[in-house]
Amino acid sequence: MTGPVYSQSTPSVLMVDDAPANLELLSGILKGRGYKVRAAMSGELALQAVQSDPPDLILLDINMPGMDGYEVCAELKSDKKSKGIPVVFLSAMNETMDKVRAFGIGGVDYITKPFQIEEVEARVKTHLELRRQRLELLENYDKLRELEKLRDGLVHMIIHDLRSPLTVITGYHELIRQDKKNTLSAESAGYIDEAEEAAERIIKMVSDVLDISKMDEGQMKLTVAECDLSRLLEEGVLKFKSLLAGREVRFIPPESPATALADRELISRVIQNLLANAIKFAPEEGGLIQLDIEAAGGRVRVSVEDNGPGVAPAYRKKIFEKFAQGELRAAQQRYSTGLGLTFCKLAVEAHGGSIGVDSKEGKGSTFWFELPANGPKPGRHAI
């Protein structure tokens, strides 16, 4: 958290002015209101005072020998330790440009001399309260971040531990599959196939959660090589052939190979996630999924279009967000198959690309992503 912790019991005010009379007058007033007050008669002394014991508020004159108030404020705002301290200018300079300059370098308020005591009291009280609220908000934010880390750690641990029993389940499914013609009825064999597909979907969800966690923490590295995106689309269609049911997939590969420097495994999973989403929402009767690739301007664009129910405008960004699925389901809006779209967004953006959806409610959606043909920029090989 930036800046000092606000003193709940006794807020402190630092007054900076080269006129002893002004310091004495203000000091008496503010102390009488219960504030802890210190005084500095030069900019240099003010900076030393802030470094040794940061105040909650600074009242700062402009015309002073040595460093003027503008220079003092600029110095305060350039230091991480003091940049969050509110600075209220208190000066006889009353031209508009003086005030504009004061606000431009970070001042939060400007009081013109000769000042009214009630005005100074009111503004000091207001800015100290705003300071308290801001620091309280930052403190609560830090606590929420810590809780989020604990939650993510727990989820990561549980999800990671799911892999072992799932591997056992899929292994036994495979053993049963090898012998099912001799020992199982057609109906029982069908149950085994459905159970295996369900286990594979869970394994995919586990992988998505773990990889999203790695991406968020910058721990997943890209293995970049030349990828033929047309081939990845064709492989994806073959992988989901058994799930297409009555849906039709149309894809005319471009005459020239559409290639990009990318992590083949990650982009293959992006394509598979978009295909799975399209299959889920395209109707079985008359369902149509149109695939397309375009290369232009040093970028390659892959599109997956379906004739499903479409996505309402209010949700076209939310569906890619990590924690939006709970909100969408609470609103009875189902636009994706889980965390797959979040994975897609992080994976594509790690390559320096972009992703989105164009949609008309009731007329289908086109999910697309673009990748730089020459690969991610140097330094982006780690997510």
C-alpha positions as CSV (number, residue, x, y, z in Angstrom):
1,M,0.0,0.0,0.0
2,T,1.4,3.4,-1.0
3,G,1.9,6.1,1.6
4,P,1.8,6.1,5.3
5,V,-0.9,4.6,7.4
6,Y,-3.4,7.2,8.4
7,S,-3.4,8.0,12.1
8,Q,-7.0,7.2,13.2
9,S,-6.6,8.9,16.6
10,T,-4.7,12.1,15.9
11,P,-4.4,13.2,12.3
12,S,-1.2,15.1,11.6
13,V,-0.7,18.3,9.6
14,L,2.5,19.7,8.4
15,M,2.5,23.5,7.7
16,V,5.1,25.0,5.4
17,D,5.5,28.8,5.4
18,D,8.4,31.2,5.9
19,A,6.2,33.6,7.9
20,P,6.3,32.8,11.6
21,A,3.0,34.7,12.2
22,N,1.1,32.5,9.8
23,L,2.6,29.4,11.3
24,E,1.7,30.5,14.8
25,L,-1.9,31.5,13.9
26,L,-2.7,28.3,12.0
27,S,-0.9,26.1,14.5
28,G,-3.0,27.4,17.4
29,I,-6.2,26.9,15.4
30,L,-5.5,23.4,14.2
31,K,-4.2,22.2,17.6
32,G,-7.4,23.5,19.1
33,R,-9.3,21.2,16.8
34,G,-7.4,18.2,18.0
35,Y,-4.8,17.8,15.2
36,K,-1.1,17.0,15.6
37,V,0.6,20.0,14.0
38,R,4.2,20.5,12.9
39,A,5.8,23.5,11.2
40,A,8.6,24.0,8.7
41,M,9.9,27.4,7.6
42,S,11.5,26.3,4.3
43,G,11.0,23.7,1.5
44,E,14.1,21.9,2.5
45,L,13.0,21.5,6.1
46,A,9.6,20.4,5.0
47,L,11.0,17.6,2.8
48,Q,13.2,16.4,5.8
49,A,10.1,16.4,8.1
50,V,8.1,14.3,5.6
51,Q,10.9,11.8,5.3
52,S,11.3,11.4,9.0
53,D,7.6,11.3,9.9
54,P,5.1,11.5,7.0
55,P,2.0,13.7,7.9
56,D,-1.5,13.1,6.8
57,L,-1.9,16.5,5.2
58,I,0.4,19.3,4.1
59,L,-0.5,23.0,4.0
60,L,2.1,24.6,1.6
61,D,3.0,28.2,0.9
62,I,4.4,29.0,-2.6
63,N,6.6,32.1,-2.2
64,M,9.5,31.0,0.0
65,P,13.3,31.5,-0.1
66,G,15.2,28.6,-1.6
67,M,12.7,26.0,-2.8
68,D,9.3,27.5,-3.6
69,G,6.1,25.6,-3.0
70,Y,5.8,24.3,-6.5
71,E,9.3,22.7,-6.3
72,V,8.4,21.2,-2.9
73,C,5.2,19.7,-4.2
74,A,6.9,18.3,-7.3
75,E,9.5,16.7,-5.1
76,L,6.9,15.1,-2.8
77,K,4.9,13.7,-5.8
78,S,8.0,12.1,-7.3
79,D,8.7,10.1,-4.1
80,K,6.8,6.9,-3.6
81,K,6.7,7.4,0.2
82,S,5.1,10.8,0.0
83,K,3.2,11.0,-3.3
84,G,-0.1,10.0,-1.7
85,I,0.0,12.8,0.9
86,P,-2.6,15.5,0.0
87,V,-1.0,18.9,-0.5
88,V,-3.2,22.0,0.0
89,F,-1.6,25.2,-1.3
90,L,-2.0,28.3,0.9
91,S,-0.8,31.4,-0.9
92,A,-1.3,35.1,-1.6
93,M,-0.8,34.4,-5.3
94,N,-4.4,34.5,-6.7
95,E,-4.0,34.4,-10.5
96,T,-5.8,31.6,-12.3
97,M,-2.5,30.3,-13.8
98,D,-1.0,30.1,-10.3
99,K,-3.8,27.8,-9.3
100,V,-3.7,25.8,-12.6
101,R,0.0,25.2,-12.0
102,A,-0.6,24.1,-8.4
103,F,-3.2,21.5,-9.4
104,G,-1.1,20.4,-12.4
105,I,1.8,19.3,-10.1
106,G,-0.4,17.4,-7.7
107,G,-2.1,19.8,-5.3
108,V,-5.5,18.8,-4.2
109,D,-6.8,22.3,-3.2
110,Y,-5.8,26.0,-3.2
111,I,-6.6,28.5,-0.5
112,T,-5.9,32.2,-1.2
113,K,-4.4,34.5,1.5
114,P,-5.7,36.4,3.4
115,F,-7.7,33.3,4.3
116,Q,-10.8,32.8,6.4
117,I,-10.2,30.6,9.4
118,E,-13.5,28.7,8.9
119,E,-12.6,27.9,5.3
120,V,-9.2,26.5,6.3
121,E,-10.8,24.4,9.0
122,A,-13.4,23.1,6.6
123,R,-11.0,22.2,3.9
124,V,-8.5,20.6,6.2
125,K,-11.2,18.5,7.7
126,T,-12.5,17.4,4.3
127,H,-9.2,16.4,2.9
128,L,-8.2,14.5,6.0
129,E,-11.4,12.6,5.8
130,L,-10.8,11.9,2.1
131,R,-7.3,10.7,3.0
132,R,-8.7,8.4,5.6
133,Q,-11.2,6.9,3.3
134,R,-8.7,6.4,0.5
135,L,-6.2,4.6,2.8
136,E,-9.0,2.5,4.3
137,L,-10.0,1.5,0.7
138,L,-6.4,0.6,-0.2
139,E,-6.1,-1.4,3.0
140,N,-9.3,-3.3,2.2
141,Y,-8.2,-3.9,-1.3
142,D,-4.9,-5.4,0.0
143,K,-6.9,-7.7,2.3
144,L,-9.1,-8.7,-0.6
145,R,-6.1,-9.5,-2.7
146,E,-4.7,-11.7,0.0
147,L,-8.0,-13.5,0.3
148,E,-8.1,-13.9,-3.4
149,K,-4.6,-15.5,-3.3
150,L,-5.7,-17.9,-0.6
151,R,-8.8,-18.8,-2.5
152,D,-6.9,-19.3,-5.8
153,G,-4.3,-21.4,-3.9
154,L,-6.9,-23.6,-2.4
155,V,-8.7,-24.0,-5.8
156,H,-5.4,-24.8,-7.5
157,M,-4.6,-27.4,-4.9
158,I,-8.0,-29.1,-5.2
159,I,-8.0,-29.0,-9.0
160,H,-4.4,-30.3,-9.1
161,D,-5.3,-33.2,-6.8
162,L,-8.3,-34.1,-9.1
163,R,-5.9,-35.1,-11.9
164,S,-4.8,-38.4,-10.2
165,P,-8.2,-40.0,-9.7
166,L,-9.3,-38.7,-13.2
167,T,-6.3,-40.4,-14.7
168,V,-7.2,-43.7,-13.0
169,I,-10.8,-43.4,-14.2
170,T,-9.8,-42.8,-17.9
171,G,-7.3,-45.6,-17.6
172,Y,-9.9,-48.1,-16.5
173,H,-12.3,-46.8,-19.2
174,E,-9.7,-47.6,-21.8
175,L,-9.2,-51.1,-20.5
176,I,-13.0,-51.7,-20.5
177,R,-13.2,-50.2,-24.0
178,Q,-10.6,-52.7,-25.3
179,D,-12.7,-55.6,-24.2
180,K,-16.2,-54.2,-24.4
181,K,-17.1,-56.2,-27.6
182,N,-16.7,-59.5,-25.7
183,T,-18.1,-58.6,-22.3
184,L,-20.5,-55.7,-22.7
185,S,-23.9,-55.2,-24.3
186,A,-24.2,-52.4,-26.8
187,E,-26.1,-50.4,-24.3
188,S,-23.5,-50.8,-21.6
189,A,-20.7,-50.0,-24.1
190,G,-22.5,-46.8,-24.9
191,Y,-22.6,-45.9,-21.2
192,I,-18.8,-46.4,-21.0
193,D,-18.3,-44.1,-24.0
194,E,-20.4,-41.4,-22.4
195,A,-18.6,-41.8,-19.1
196,E,-15.2,-41.5,-20.8
197,E,-16.3,-38.4,-22.7
198,A,-17.5,-36.9,-19.4
199,A,-14.1,-37.7,-17.7
200,E,-12.3,-36.1,-20.7
201,R,-14.4,-33.0,-20.3
202,I,-13.5,-32.8,-16.6
203,I,-9.8,-33.3,-17.4
204,K,-10.0,-30.4,-19.9
205,M,-11.6,-28.2,-17.3
206,V,-8.9,-29.1,-14.8
207,S,-6.2,-28.2,-17.4
208,D,-8.0,-24.9,-18.1
209,V,-8.1,-23.9,-14.5
210,L,-4.4,-24.9,-13.9
211,D,-3.2,-23.1,-17.0
212,I,-5.2,-20.0,-16.3
213,S,-3.6,-19.9,-12.8
214,K,-0.1,-20.2,-14.4
215,M,-0.9,-17.5,-16.9
216,D,-2.1,-15.1,-14.2
217,E,1.1,-15.7,-12.2
218,G,3.3,-15.4,-15.3
219,Q,4.6,-19.0,-14.9
220,M,3.6,-20.5,-18.3
221,K,6.2,-20.1,-21.1
222,L,5.4,-20.0,-24.8
223,T,7.2,-22.5,-27.1
224,V,7.0,-20.6,-30.4
225,A,7.3,-22.3,-33.8
226,E,5.6,-21.9,-37.2
227,C,2.0,-23.1,-37.0
228,D,-0.3,-23.9,-39.9
229,L,-3.6,-22.6,-38.6
230,S,-5.6,-24.3,-41.4
231,R,-4.2,-27.6,-40.2
232,L,-5.1,-26.9,-36.6
233,L,-8.7,-26.1,-37.6
234,E,-8.9,-29.3,-39.5
235,E,-7.5,-31.3,-36.6
236,G,-9.9,-29.7,-34.3
237,V,-12.9,-30.6,-36.5
238,L,-11.7,-34.2,-36.6
239,K,-11.4,-34.3,-32.8
240,F,-15.0,-33.3,-32.3
241,K,-16.4,-35.3,-35.2
242,S,-18.3,-37.7,-32.9
243,L,-20.0,-34.7,-31.2
244,L,-21.3,-33.0,-34.3
245,A,-24.5,-35.0,-34.4
246,G,-26.7,-33.2,-37.1
247,R,-24.5,-30.1,-37.3
248,E,-22.7,-29.2,-40.4
249,V,-19.1,-27.8,-40.5
250,R,-18.0,-25.7,-43.4
251,F,-14.4,-24.8,-44.0
252,I,-12.6,-23.9,-47.2
253,P,-8.8,-23.7,-46.5
254,P,-7.0,-20.8,-48.1
255,E,-5.0,-21.4,-51.2
256,S,-1.8,-20.4,-49.4
257,P,-1.0,-21.8,-46.0
258,A,-2.0,-19.4,-43.2
259,T,0.9,-19.6,-40.8
260,A,1.9,-17.8,-37.6
261,L,4.7,-18.1,-35.2
262,A,3.0,-19.3,-32.1
263,D,2.8,-22.0,-29.4
264,R,1.2,-24.8,-31.3
265,E,-0.3,-26.6,-28.3
266,L,-1.9,-23.5,-26.8
267,I,-3.4,-22.2,-30.1
268,S,-4.7,-25.7,-30.8
269,R,-6.5,-25.6,-27.5
270,V,-7.8,-22.1,-28.3
271,I,-9.3,-23.5,-31.5
272,Q,-10.7,-26.5,-29.8
273,N,-12.4,-24.4,-27.1
274,L,-14.0,-22.2,-29.7
275,L,-15.2,-25.2,-31.7
276,A,-16.6,-26.9,-28.5
277,N,-18.4,-23.7,-27.7
278,A,-19.9,-23.5,-31.3
279,I,-20.9,-27.2,-31.2
280,K,-22.6,-26.6,-27.8
281,F,-24.7,-23.7,-29.0
282,A,-25.4,-24.6,-32.6
283,P,-28.7,-26.5,-32.8
284,E,-28.6,-30.2,-33.6
285,E,-31.3,-29.7,-36.3
286,G,-29.9,-27.4,-38.9
287,G,-26.8,-26.4,-36.9
288,L,-24.1,-24.8,-39.0
289,I,-20.6,-24.0,-38.0
290,Q,-18.5,-21.9,-40.5
291,L,-14.7,-21.7,-40.1
292,D,-12.6,-19.1,-41.8
293,I,-9.0,-17.8,-41.9
294,E,-7.8,-14.5,-43.2
295,A,-4.3,-13.1,-43.4
296,A,-3.7,-9.4,-43.8
297,G,-1.5,-6.7,-42.5
298,G,1.0,-9.0,-40.8
299,R,-1.8,-10.7,-38.8
300,V,-3.8,-13.9,-39.1
301,R,-7.5,-14.0,-38.1
302,V,-9.3,-17.2,-37.3
303,S,-13.1,-17.2,-37.1
304,V,-15.6,-19.7,-35.7
305,E,-19.2,-18.8,-36.6
306,D,-22.3,-20.6,-35.4
307,N,-26.0,-20.2,-35.9
308,G,-26.9,-20.5,-32.2
309,P,-28.8,-18.1,-30.0
310,G,-26.2,-15.4,-30.1
311,V,-24.7,-13.2,-27.3
312,A,-26.4,-10.1,-25.9
313,P,-24.3,-6.9,-26.2
314,A,-24.0,-6.6,-22.4
315,Y,-22.2,-9.9,-22.1
316,R,-19.8,-9.9,-25.1
317,K,-16.9,-8.8,-22.9
318,K,-17.9,-10.6,-19.7
319,I,-17.8,-14.0,-21.3
320,F,-14.0,-13.8,-21.5
321,E,-13.6,-12.8,-17.9
322,K,-12.3,-15.2,-15.3
323,F,-15.0,-14.8,-12.7
324,A,-17.9,-13.9,-15.0
325,Q,-19.4,-17.4,-15.4
326,G,-21.0,-17.3,-11.9
327,E,-22.6,-14.0,-12.7
328,L,-23.8,-15.1,-16.1
329,R,-25.4,-18.3,-14.7
330,A,-27.1,-16.4,-11.9
331,A,-28.6,-14.3,-14.6
332,Q,-29.6,-17.5,-16.5
333,Q,-27.2,-16.6,-19.3
334,R,-25.2,-19.5,-20.7
335,Y,-22.8,-18.2,-23.4
336,S,-19.8,-20.5,-22.9
337,T,-18.7,-23.9,-21.7
338,G,-16.9,-22.7,-18.6
339,L,-13.4,-21.2,-18.3
340,G,-12.5,-22.1,-21.9
341,L,-13.0,-18.6,-23.2
342,T,-11.0,-17.1,-20.3
343,F,-8.2,-19.5,-21.3
344,C,-8.5,-18.4,-24.9
345,K,-8.2,-14.8,-24.0
346,L,-5.1,-15.2,-21.9
347,A,-3.4,-17.5,-24.4
348,V,-4.1,-15.2,-27.4
349,E,-3.1,-12.0,-25.6
350,A,0.1,-13.7,-24.4
351,H,1.0,-14.0,-28.2
352,G,0.3,-10.3,-28.6
353,G,-3.0,-11.0,-30.3
354,S,-6.6,-10.1,-29.6
355,I,-9.9,-12.0,-29.3
356,G,-13.6,-11.1,-29.4
357,V,-17.1,-12.0,-30.5
358,D,-19.5,-10.5,-33.0
359,S,-23.0,-11.5,-32.6
360,K,-26.7,-10.9,-33.3
361,E,-29.1,-12.2,-30.8
362,G,-31.1,-15.1,-32.2
363,K,-28.9,-15.2,-35.3
364,G,-25.6,-16.7,-34.0
365,S,-22.1,-15.6,-33.0
366,T,-18.7,-15.3,-34.6
367,F,-15.9,-15.9,-32.2
368,W,-12.6,-14.8,-33.6
369,F,-8.9,-14.2,-32.6
370,E,-6.0,-12.6,-34.4
371,L,-2.3,-13.4,-34.0
372,P,0.7,-11.5,-35.3
373,A,2.1,-13.6,-38.1
374,N,5.7,-13.0,-37.0
375,G,5.0,-14.1,-33.5
376,P,4.9,-12.3,-30.1
377,K,7.2,-9.4,-29.6
378,P,10.5,-10.1,-27.8
379,G,10.0,-10.5,-24.1
380,R,6.6,-12.0,-24.4
381,H,7.7,-15.6,-24.5
382,A,6.5,-15.9,-20.9
383,I,2.8,-15.5,-20.0
